[in-house]
């Protein structure tokens, strides 16, 4: 970062590359953003209001695969249909599904956020669902759900993000910002801004230099303004608890606030199928990295389709891309990284070359 208030980052290992790619997907249309060879340069003023851009991008990319969208679509499918034996069964299935999903703790905390921070009408969703369940008239059931539909439409950002947080973001990072348990009922955007954006802006505008270097971009940083990487799943060490990992108990792996923010974009760098992700790490140059991870022209599977089928499509596309434009390089030299679940809760990065 120099006097012209620009910052640049260079492709490196797969995790950082995926984070940069996710970050780039948010800022790519901003003035002054440039990619050249294996680096990305951007003006620091794009950090102003970045919390809005971040959440908007998350919803644009992942919104259609959320329970939020699924419920609204299912309701739309039954709303204007005549009540028959067939449709009655589907209505029962819909309300069983809604009762299960919309009374979960994540949604309940979302209702609290809307009530406390969004000046939202205090709509008691679980109560309405119970009233619907008691009603025997199917037309009344469907009509009564309109209150929930209206509430959902007005509060898309909060409710959609509640889904995205726990299905797309927690596989990669947790424990800070809106995923800190103490912030569970606080405004999502405000939490992100406070933890990631404000610290990055403060860092970008400072004039003094620190005696340490960021482990990713090599920018100077002080120990006090730096971040550990322990909030990233399977990565880094908690500097407050595990200093013994370092020589003479002195940590030397510091992350600057801007790279800290970039890492928050990690889920956007992966192609997500359900809660699992795929990233193709061809870091020969930035343009190639973008193309290899583009889903343009692909029929991306929904969360209800077999994930293995989607992986096959992506790997097949990689092979075709390699044949066309990378004839001098072997496909074996390109890393394919899966963020994969083993059992219900165990998740890890799986690398193949």
Protein Blocks (a to p, Z undefined) as FASTA:
>chain_A
ZZkopacdddfbfklmmmmmmmmmmmmmpghiacehjaccddfklmgoklmmmmmmmmmm
mmmmpmklmmmmmmmmmmmpccdfklmmmmmmmmmmmmmmmmcfklmmmmmmmmmmnopa
cddfklmmmmmmmpmblklmmmmmmmmmmmmmmmmmmmmmmmmmmmmmmmmgghiajllf
klmmgcfklmmmmmmmmmmmmmmmpmbdcfbdcfklopacdfklpccfklpghiajdfkl
mmmmpghhiafbdcdfklmmmmmmmmmmpccehjbccddddfkbmklmmmmmpcghiacd
dfkbcfklmmmmmmmmmmmmmmmmmmmbcfklpccdddddehjklccddddZZ
